[in-house]
Amino acid sequence: MSDDYAGDDLTGLSDSLGELYEKLSEEDDSPADPFAPAPVDPDWQIKPMVLTMVPLLAALSVLQMVSGSVLETFEEVLLTNPALLILVPVQIGTAGNLGSILCSRLSTQLHLGTFEFAVDNPAIRSNSGAVLGLGVTVFALVGVAAWAIGRALGGTLGLVEVLTISLISGTLLAVFVVVVSLVAVSTSYRLGYNPDDTTIPVVTNVCDITGVLILFAVITVVL
């Protein structure tokens, strides 16, 4: 009796293997074309990118107009002191560059799965510290250069005054850049947007108007 059961099991196994072999034989076993285009990642499709970026860029353009209005308010002060006039584009441009660097690094960590929005995260602390250190160094050099050019153009502000304005406003702006970059990357991810598309435009434009406000607030206090 046991031999009969064993024979039935072997027969069933043989039939199953035969059916599997037939199915595999029916499948297309032609080699894949190495030059065939790869499927497009949804994040790289044109329509989602346009639908995301058009409203965002429109809102950021309004912020740029506000920044221009603030500059017009302090036109007399800037024309009187060439060193301060030189500081304006350099300050906001440097802040935007620092924000772009930090956003790029944080977005890379996010795509690699190593980004964690926490103060005790070593990666966030090291990147933030590097941006702050870089900002202090660059803004100190910017202050000296702005003073030298301002003096050559007939300005009367001293080196200490220009350097103080550049360092204080630049340091405050660098801290703001770190905070905004972290919030922008985290918020973009939570809302389901690609941080590569959204974070750098947001940070650079927000830093433009904030940089102008911080700079003139410091100028008002120092002078």
C-alpha positions as CSV (number, residue, x, y, z in Angstrom):
1,M,0.0,0.0,0.0
2,S,2.8,2.4,0.9
3,D,4.4,1.8,-2.5
4,D,1.2,2.8,-4.2
5,Y,1.1,6.1,-2.2
6,A,4.7,6.8,-3.1
7,G,4.0,6.1,-6.7
8,D,1.1,8.5,-6.7
9,D,3.2,11.3,-5.1
10,L,6.0,10.8,-7.7
11,T,3.4,10.9,-10.5
12,G,1.9,14.1,-9.2
13,L,5.3,15.7,-8.8
14,S,6.2,14.7,-12.3
15,D,3.0,16.2,-13.7
16,S,3.6,19.5,-11.8
17,L,7.2,19.8,-13.1
18,G,5.9,19.1,-16.6
19,E,3.3,21.9,-16.4
20,L,5.9,24.3,-15.1
21,Y,8.3,23.5,-17.9
22,E,5.6,24.1,-20.5
23,K,4.8,27.5,-19.0
24,L,8.4,28.5,-19.0
25,S,8.8,27.3,-22.6
26,E,5.8,29.4,-23.7
27,E,7.3,32.7,-22.2
28,D,9.3,35.0,-24.4
29,D,13.0,34.2,-23.8
30,S,14.4,36.8,-26.2
31,P,17.2,38.9,-24.7
32,A,16.3,42.4,-23.5
33,D,17.3,45.2,-25.7
34,P,20.1,47.1,-24.0
35,F,19.3,50.3,-25.9
36,A,15.6,50.3,-25.0
37,P,14.6,53.4,-23.0
38,A,14.2,52.9,-19.3
39,P,10.8,53.7,-17.7
40,V,10.5,57.3,-16.7
41,D,10.5,58.0,-12.9
42,P,7.3,59.9,-12.0
43,D,9.5,62.6,-10.3
44,W,11.1,63.4,-13.7
45,Q,7.9,63.7,-15.7
46,I,7.1,67.1,-17.1
47,K,3.5,67.5,-16.1
48,P,3.9,66.9,-12.3
49,M,6.9,69.2,-12.2
50,V,5.1,72.0,-14.0
51,L,2.0,71.7,-11.9
52,T,4.2,71.9,-8.8
53,M,6.6,74.7,-9.8
54,V,4.3,77.2,-11.6
55,P,2.3,78.2,-8.5
56,L,5.4,78.1,-6.3
57,L,7.5,80.3,-8.6
58,A,4.5,82.7,-9.0
59,A,4.3,83.1,-5.2
60,L,8.1,83.5,-4.9
61,S,8.0,86.2,-7.6
62,V,5.7,88.2,-5.4
63,L,8.2,88.0,-2.6
64,Q,10.9,89.3,-4.9
65,M,8.7,92.4,-5.5
66,V,8.5,92.9,-1.8
67,S,12.2,92.8,-1.5
68,G,12.6,95.4,-4.2
69,S,10.1,97.7,-2.4
70,V,12.2,97.4,0.8
71,L,15.4,98.3,-1.1
72,E,13.7,101.4,-2.4
73,T,12.8,102.5,1.1
74,F,16.5,102.6,2.0
75,E,17.7,104.2,-1.3
76,E,19.1,107.3,0.3
77,V,21.2,105.4,2.9
78,L,22.6,103.2,0.2
79,L,23.5,106.0,-2.1
80,T,25.2,107.9,0.7
81,N,27.3,104.9,1.8
82,P,28.7,103.0,-1.2
83,A,30.1,100.2,1.0
84,L,26.5,99.4,2.1
85,L,25.3,99.5,-1.5
86,I,27.9,96.9,-2.3
87,L,26.9,94.7,0.6
88,V,23.3,94.3,-0.4
89,P,23.6,92.0,-3.5
90,V,26.6,90.2,-2.0
91,Q,24.9,89.4,1.3
92,I,21.7,88.0,-0.3
93,G,23.6,86.2,-3.0
94,T,25.9,84.5,-0.5
95,A,23.0,83.5,1.7
96,G,21.3,82.0,-1.4
97,N,24.5,80.1,-2.2
98,L,24.7,78.7,1.4
99,G,21.1,77.7,1.3
100,S,21.6,75.9,-2.0
101,I,24.6,74.0,-0.6
102,L,22.7,72.9,2.5
103,C,19.5,72.0,0.6
104,S,21.4,69.9,-1.9
105,R,23.2,68.0,0.9
106,L,20.0,67.4,2.9
107,S,18.1,66.3,-0.2
108,T,20.8,63.8,-1.0
109,Q,20.6,62.4,2.5
110,L,16.8,62.2,2.1
111,H,17.1,60.2,-1.1
112,L,19.6,57.9,0.5
113,G,17.3,57.3,3.5
114,T,19.7,58.9,6.0
115,F,17.9,62.1,6.7
116,E,16.2,62.5,10.1
117,F,14.8,65.8,11.2
118,A,16.3,65.8,14.7
119,V,18.7,68.1,16.5
120,D,20.8,65.2,17.7
121,N,21.3,63.9,14.1
122,P,25.1,64.0,13.5
123,A,24.6,64.6,9.8
124,I,22.4,67.6,10.3
125,R,24.6,69.0,13.0
126,S,27.8,68.7,10.9
127,N,26.2,70.2,7.8
128,S,24.7,73.1,9.7
129,G,27.9,73.7,11.5
130,A,29.8,73.7,8.2
131,V,27.4,76.2,6.7
132,L,27.6,78.5,9.7
133,G,31.4,78.4,9.7
134,L,31.5,79.0,6.0
135,G,29.1,81.9,6.4
136,V,31.1,83.7,9.1
137,T,34.3,83.3,7.1
138,V,32.8,84.6,3.8
139,F,30.9,87.5,5.4
140,A,34.0,88.7,7.1
141,L,35.9,88.7,3.8
142,V,32.9,90.4,2.2
143,G,32.9,93.1,4.8
144,V,36.6,93.9,4.2
145,A,36.1,94.0,0.5
146,A,33.0,96.2,0.6
147,W,34.8,98.7,2.9
148,A,37.8,98.8,0.5
149,I,35.7,99.3,-2.6
150,G,33.5,101.8,-0.7
151,R,36.5,103.9,0.3
152,A,37.7,103.9,-3.3
153,L,34.3,105.2,-4.4
154,G,34.5,108.1,-1.8
155,G,32.7,106.5,1.1
156,T,33.3,107.6,4.7
157,L,32.4,104.5,6.7
158,G,35.2,103.0,8.7
159,L,36.4,99.4,8.5
160,V,35.0,98.5,11.9
161,E,31.6,99.7,11.1
162,V,31.3,97.9,7.8
163,L,32.8,94.7,9.1
164,T,30.5,94.8,12.1
165,I,27.4,95.2,9.9
166,S,28.6,92.5,7.5
167,L,29.4,90.0,10.3
168,I,26.3,90.5,12.4
169,S,23.8,90.5,9.5
170,G,25.7,87.7,7.8
171,T,25.8,85.5,10.9
172,L,22.1,86.1,11.6
173,L,21.3,85.3,8.0
174,A,23.4,82.1,8.0
175,V,21.4,80.9,11.1
176,F,18.2,81.7,9.2
177,V,19.4,79.8,6.2
178,V,20.0,76.7,8.2
179,V,16.6,76.8,9.8
180,V,14.7,77.5,6.6
181,S,16.6,74.8,4.7
182,L,15.8,72.1,7.3
183,V,12.1,73.1,7.4
184,A,11.9,73.3,3.6
185,V,13.4,69.8,3.1
186,S,11.3,68.3,5.8
187,T,8.0,70.0,4.7
188,S,8.6,69.2,1.1
189,Y,9.0,65.5,1.9
190,R,6.0,65.4,4.2
191,L,3.8,67.0,1.5
192,G,4.9,64.5,-1.1
193,Y,7.0,67.0,-3.3
194,N,10.4,66.3,-4.7
195,P,12.8,68.4,-2.5
196,D,15.1,68.7,-5.6
197,D,12.4,70.8,-7.2
198,T,11.1,72.9,-4.4
199,T,13.7,73.6,-1.6
200,I,16.3,75.6,-3.4
201,P,13.9,78.1,-5.0
202,V,12.1,78.5,-1.7
203,V,15.2,79.0,0.3
204,T,17.0,81.4,-2.1
205,N,13.9,83.6,-2.5
206,V,13.0,83.7,1.2
207,C,16.6,84.5,2.0
208,D,16.6,87.4,-0.5
209,I,13.8,89.3,1.3
210,T,14.9,88.3,4.8
211,G,18.5,89.2,4.0
212,V,17.5,92.7,3.0
213,L,15.4,93.1,6.2
214,I,18.2,91.8,8.5
215,L,20.9,93.9,6.8
216,F,18.9,97.1,7.2
217,A,17.9,96.3,10.7
218,V,21.6,95.9,11.6
219,I,22.5,99.1,9.7
220,T,19.9,101.0,11.7
221,V,21.3,99.7,15.0
222,V,25.0,100.2,14.2
223,L,24.7,103.5,12.5
